[in-house]
């Protein structure tokens, strides 16, 4: 069997082929889109395994390669950089490195979800971008009006129907009126768009038992549950629950070269899920005595440890979610300790 390393780009790609003994038998630069690369690979006379780096469109490419290759492996780009700390980097060299790792069976592989899960994740991220855009518009309106000394209502009152009507009726200078009207129009149009996206997401979430299972956790809503389920995909792919925390970037960086030192979280993995988990952690602290007791124990009465404690709760929640998805058990409220009364 041959081993193929592929450094693929939109318009130009390089491949390196090793034989069964690890000897380079072909290196080739291919000019053209992905269909040209796939046609070149389909014409290979021997059975082959192939490896390439994860990038935009890696899922589609994996679906195509899996039909013609004995094995298709997608490599983690960040871990590849740790393995090959070389100043000499180009497409031909990268293709050879990928082929060598594949031959040695040392590729730091990533999980490749099916096309339906990729579509689900894409919709979750699309909603998050719309939410981010809505927040930017609200901040833009507040900033615009504050610049002209307009006193604004606090909290969410400004974005109710009455609040927006008040905004639209403000007497302002001409240059402000245009900006306000355009920001308000865009903000108003985003509401129905977000609802359309959420309608599709709710239909998908309601049909998935894992989402219902995770929503039994106090403070975990449908948006957090669906995001965790979509990105975990298969709970059996994590050998330990702690690996789920590392996947979502909620574990601290560690330096043990001189002494044991923990730093900031790694922030690897999907930022959207990490954000939703942090929000759910705050809700869980408010709603669950069990979670609140853990939060207070980590905080240890120190105000400067509040953020550390809430990230630790988010990490705890995702470990619990991983265990629940693997076993099918619902959230269990543990009895809180009470002092004995004499």
ZIRA-V263036 format. One record per residue. N is the residue number from 0. PHI is phi in whole degrees, -180 to 180 (none if undefined). OMEGA is omega in whole degrees, 0 to 359 (999 if undefined). Layout:
# ZIRA-V263036
n: <N | N>
phi: <PHI | PHI>
omega: <OMEGA | OMEGA>
This chain:
# ZIRA-V263036
n: <0 | 1 | 2 | 3 | 4 | 5 | 6 | 7 | 8 | 9 | 10 | 11 | 12 | 13 | 14 | 15 | 16 | 17 | 18 | 19 | 20 | 21 | 22 | 23 | 24 | 25 | 26 | 27 | 28 | 29 | 30 | 31 | 32 | 33 | 34 | 35 | 36 | 37 | 38 | 39 | 40 | 41 | 42 | 43 | 44 | 45 | 46 | 47 | 48 | 49 | 50 | 51 | 52 | 53 | 54 | 55 | 56 | 57 | 58 | 59 | 60 | 61 | 62 | 63 | 64 | 65 | 66 | 67 | 68 | 69 | 70 | 71 | 72 | 73 | 74 | 75 | 76 | 77 | 78 | 79 | 80 | 81 | 82 | 83 | 84 | 85 | 86 | 87 | 88 | 89 | 90 | 91 | 92 | 93 | 94 | 95 | 96 | 97 | 98 | 99 | 100 | 101 | 102 | 103 | 104 | 105 | 106 | 107 | 108 | 109 | 110 | 111 | 112 | 113 | 114 | 115 | 116 | 117 | 118 | 119 | 120 | 121 | 122 | 123 | 124 | 125 | 126 | 127 | 128 | 129 | 130 | 131 | 132 | 133 | 134 | 135 | 136 | 137 | 138 | 139 | 140 | 141 | 142 | 143 | 144 | 145 | 146 | 147 | 148 | 149 | 150 | 151 | 152 | 153 | 154 | 155 | 156 | 157 | 158 | 159 | 160 | 161 | 162 | 163 | 164 | 165 | 166 | 167 | 168 | 169 | 170 | 171 | 172 | 173 | 174 | 175 | 176 | 177 | 178 | 179 | 180 | 181 | 182 | 183 | 184 | 185 | 186 | 187 | 188 | 189 | 190 | 191 | 192 | 193 | 194 | 195 | 196 | 197 | 198 | 199 | 200 | 201 | 202 | 203 | 204 | 205 | 206 | 207 | 208 | 209 | 210 | 211 | 212 | 213 | 214 | 215 | 216 | 217 | 218 | 219 | 220 | 221 | 222 | 223 | 224 | 225 | 226 | 227 | 228 | 229 | 230 | 231 | 232 | 233 | 234 | 235 | 236 | 237 | 238 | 239 | 240 | 241 | 242 | 243 | 244 | 245 | 246 | 247 | 248 | 249 | 250 | 251 | 252 | 253 | 254 | 255 | 256 | 257 | 258 | 259 | 260 | 261 | 262 | 263 | 264 | 265 | 266 | 267 | 268 | 269 | 270 | 271 | 272 | 273 | 274 | 275 | 276 | 277 | 278 | 279 | 280 | 281 | 282 | 283 | 284 | 285 | 286 | 287 | 288 | 289 | 290 | 291 | 292 | 293 | 294 | 295 | 296 | 297 | 298 | 299 | 300 | 301 | 302 | 303 | 304 | 305 | 306 | 307 | 308 | 309 | 310 | 311 | 312 | 313 | 314 | 315 | 316 | 317 | 318 | 319 | 320 | 321 | 322 | 323 | 324 | 325 | 326 | 327 | 328 | 329 | 330 | 331 | 332 | 333 | 334 | 335 | 336 | 337 | 338 | 339 | 340 | 341>
phi: <none | -91 | -123 | -113 | -102 | -126 | -103 | -107 | -134 | -68 | -118 | -149 | -139 | -126 | -132 | -132 | -118 | -108 | -85 | -65 | -99 | 86 | -91 | -70 | -112 | -162 | -129 | -145 | -104 | -115 | -98 | 143 | -79 | -62 | -63 | -67 | -63 | -64 | -65 | -63 | -70 | -64 | -86 | -63 | -80 | -113 | -64 | -148 | -108 | -137 | -138 | -150 | -81 | -70 | -157 | -59 | 87 | -65 | -68 | -61 | -62 | -63 | -61 | -73 | -70 | -64 | -76 | -113 | -99 | -67 | -154 | -121 | -118 | -106 | -91 | -78 | -60 | -63 | -72 | -64 | -65 | -73 | -73 | -111 | -88 | -119 | -81 | -94 | -138 | -151 | -63 | -66 | -65 | -62 | -62 | -67 | -61 | -64 | -65 | -65 | -61 | -65 | -62 | -82 | 58 | -123 | -74 | -75 | -82 | -110 | -77 | -111 | -73 | -70 | -65 | -69 | -70 | -64 | -66 | -64 | -60 | -61 | -68 | -62 | -68 | -64 | -62 | -64 | -67 | -65 | -62 | -63 | -65 | -63 | -63 | -62 | -66 | -63 | -64 | -64 | -65 | -61 | -64 | -61 | -74 | -63 | -64 | -111 | 73 | -82 | -82 | -112 | -63 | -83 | 72 | -91 | -61 | -67 | -104 | -74 | -59 | -67 | -65 | -70 | -63 | -63 | -61 | -66 | -93 | -66 | -86 | -134 | -61 | -56 | -67 | -82 | -60 | -62 | -62 | -61 | -64 | -69 | -65 | -66 | -62 | -65 | -63 | -66 | -72 | -70 | -56 | -61 | -64 | -64 | -65 | -64 | -65 | -67 | -64 | -68 | -63 | -63 | -60 | -70 | -67 | -64 | -89 | -107 | -65 | -65 | -66 | -62 | -62 | -70 | -74 | -76 | -77 | -58 | 91 | -96 | -95 | -66 | -67 | -68 | -62 | -67 | -66 | -64 | -63 | -66 | -85 | -71 | 64 | -118 | -65 | -76 | -77 | -100 | -69 | -132 | -63 | -63 | -66 | -66 | -62 | -68 | -61 | -91 | 72 | -101 | -100 | -76 | -66 | -128 | -130 | -118 | -66 | -111 | -145 | -69 | -137 | -107 | -111 | -69 | -65 | -70 | 59 | -78 | 77 | -70 | -66 | -60 | -68 | -63 | -65 | -65 | -65 | -66 | -63 | -66 | -63 | -61 | -67 | -66 | -62 | -74 | -101 | -119 | -59 | -64 | -71 | -63 | -63 | -66 | -61 | -67 | -67 | -71 | -67 | 56 | 73 | -105 | -64 | -76 | -103 | -64 | -67 | -61 | -67 | -71 | -67 | -64 | -68 | -61 | -63 | -61 | -63 | -70 | -67 | -64 | -62 | -60 | -65 | -65 | -67 | -75 | -98 | 82 | -84 | -84 | -61 | -113 | -83 | -80 | -65 | -77 | -70 | -124 | -77 | -70 | -98 | -72>
omega: <177 | 179 | 187 | 170 | 186 | 172 | 192 | 176 | 186 | 185 | 182 | 182 | 176 | 175 | 177 | 183 | 174 | 176 | 184 | 179 | 179 | 181 | 179 | 179 | 179 | 170 | 188 | 173 | 184 | 177 | 181 | 182 | 185 | 181 | 177 | 179 | 181 | 178 | 178 | 180 | 180 | 182 | 180 | 186 | 183 | 171 | 183 | 167 | 186 | 180 | 176 | 182 | 175 | 176 | 180 | 180 | 184 | 180 | 178 | 180 | 178 | 178 | 181 | 183 | 182 | 180 | 184 | 184 | 174 | 180 | 177 | 184 | 178 | 185 | 177 | 184 | 181 | 180 | 176 | 180 | 177 | 180 | 183 | 177 | 185 | 176 | 179 | 185 | 171 | 187 | 181 | 179 | 180 | 179 | 179 | 179 | 179 | 179 | 179 | 178 | 179 | 179 | 180 | 183 | 182 | 181 | 173 | 190 | 174 | 176 | 179 | 180 | 177 | 184 | 180 | 178 | 177 | 176 | 178 | 178 | 181 | 180 | 177 | 179 | 179 | 177 | 181 | 177 | 177 | 177 | 178 | 178 | 179 | 178 | 178 | 180 | 178 | 179 | 178 | 178 | 179 | 181 | 180 | 184 | 177 | 180 | 178 | 174 | 179 | 179 | 186 | 175 | 180 | 174 | 186 | 184 | 182 | 187 | 172 | 179 | 179 | 180 | 180 | 176 | 177 | 178 | 183 | 183 | 180 | 175 | 186 | 174 | 186 | 182 | 177 | 183 | 180 | 180 | 180 | 183 | 181 | 177 | 179 | 179 | 179 | 179 | 180 | 181 | 181 | 182 | 178 | 179 | 179 | 179 | 177 | 179 | 182 | 177 | 178 | 180 | 180 | 178 | 179 | 182 | 181 | 181 | 183 | 181 | 180 | 179 | 178 | 181 | 183 | 180 | 173 | 176 | 179 | 178 | 181 | 180 | 185 | 182 | 179 | 183 | 183 | 180 | 180 | 180 | 182 | 183 | 173 | 177 | 180 | 184 | 182 | 181 | 175 | 181 | 179 | 180 | 181 | 179 | 176 | 176 | 178 | 180 | 180 | 174 | 183 | 178 | 182 | 170 | 185 | 178 | 181 | 182 | 178 | 175 | 183 | 182 | 177 | 181 | 178 | 178 | 183 | 181 | 174 | 173 | 186 | 181 | 180 | 181 | 179 | 178 | 180 | 179 | 178 | 177 | 178 | 179 | 178 | 179 | 180 | 177 | 181 | 191 | 184 | 175 | 180 | 180 | 180 | 179 | 178 | 179 | 181 | 178 | 179 | 181 | 177 | 177 | 182 | 183 | 182 | 178 | 183 | 181 | 177 | 182 | 183 | 175 | 177 | 177 | 177 | 177 | 178 | 182 | 183 | 175 | 177 | 179 | 178 | 179 | 180 | 179 | 180 | 185 | 183 | 180 | 176 | 179 | 178 | 175 | 179 | 179 | 178 | 182 | 178 | 180 | 179 | 180 | 183 | 999>
